[in-house]
Amino acid sequence: MGSDERGFGTLEFVVGVALLLIPVLLLVLQIPRWLEYQDFARTAAAEASRACADADTAAAGEARAERLVAAMAPNYGIGAADAARSLRVTCTGAPGPGATVVATVRIDAPALVFPGFGRGTYHATWTVSHAEVVDPYRSYGS
């Protein structure tokens, strides 16, 4: 090999890392965020259905469930503004003894968040429902 033959190994390595590994790494780093939103939706639906089942009326149960889910959101890193914009809680079924109440939680979450660059424009939506049976021996009082 003569002295005029020099390689570009270092340059090729830097370009390879920049164009291949960094985008893949950023996508892989999104997976825990997606799992966190899914876990939040499951937990929120379960808690919301319990709140609806314990209420005296359907409207009171849905209002209580919405407050409960909004209070849970910061524990999962969801800010108040994001929660107000992207969370929907609905309860179906009348909370009578032995009845089944179903709570549905829908969350629109940013699918891609790149540290230092912001959020992507694509949003993923998770919808989770949970059914809760109202205690058949519960008395509704005064």
N, C-alpha and C positions, 0 to 999 in steps of 0.2 A: 504494500500500500504506500503510495507516494505521499509526500507532504502536502500536496494540493488537494487530496481527497479527505474532506472532513464531513462528518455526518451531522444530522439534525436530530439526534436522539432526544436531546433535552427539549427541544422545541416540540417534537411530536408527542412527547410525554405530557407536556403542559397542555397542549391543544386537546389531546385525548381525555385528560382529566376534566378540562373545562367543558368540553362538548358532550361527553358521555357520562361520566361518573357524577358530576354535580347535579344535573337534572334528575337522574335516577335517585340520588340521595335525597333530594328535596321531595320527591314523590313518596319515597319510603317513610320520610319523617311525617307525612300527613296521616298515615295509617292510625297511629295512636289517637289523633284528634277525631277521626271518624268513629273509632270505637268508643271514645268518650261521649260523643253526641248520642250514639246509639244506646249506651248505658244510661245516660241521662233520660232519654225518652222512655226506656223501659221502667226505670225507677219512678219517674214522674207520673207515668200512667198508673202504676200500682198505687202510689200514694194518693193520686187524684181520685181514683175509684173508691178508696177507703174514705176519703173526705166526703164524697158524694153519698156514700152509703150511710154515713153517720149523721147526715143533715136531716132536718125535719121536712124540708121541701126540696124539689129539684132545683129551683132557682138559687136557693141558699147553698145547696151543695156545689153547684157549678161555680158560684162566686168564691166559695171557700177553697175549692180545688184550684182555681186560677191564682188566688193569693198564695197558696201553698207551693205551687209550681214556680211562681215568680220568685219566691223566697229561696227555693232550691237552686235556681239557676246560677247565682254567683259561686256556689260551691263547685260547680263544674266549669268555671272560667267564662261563663256567659254574662256579659255586662247587662245592666238594666236596660240600656237603649236597645241592645240586640234582642233581649228577651221580649221587650214590648213590641218590637217589629216582627220577630220571627216565631214566637210561640203562640199556639192555639190550643185551648183546652175545651173539650165539650163532654158533657155527661148526658147519657140517655138512660131512660128508665126512671120510674117513680120510686122514691125510697120508702117503700112500705115493708112491713114484716114479711120476710121470706122472698122478697123481690130481688131481681138481679139488676145491678146498676153497672153500666159500662162507661168507662172514661177513655177518651181518645186524646192523645197528645200528638201534635204535629209540630215539628221544628224544621225551619229552613236554616241550614247552616252553610257557611262558605266551604266549598269543597277544597279549595286550595288557598292556603295562607303561607306566604313566603316571608320569613323574617327579614326585615329591612326593606322589603319591596311592597308589602301590603297584601291585600286579598285579591284573589282572582274573581272574575265576573260570574263564574259558574257556581251555582248553589245546589246542594243536595238536600233532599227532603226525606225526613224519617217520620213515619206515622206508626204509632204503637197504640194498641187498645188493650185494656185490662178489665176483666169482669170481677165484680165483688158481690157476694150474696149478703143482703141485709139480714142481720140477726133476726130469726123468726120470733124470738121471745122478747124483742125489744119493745119497750113502751114509749110512746111519744107523749110527752107531757106538756103541761102548762105552757 
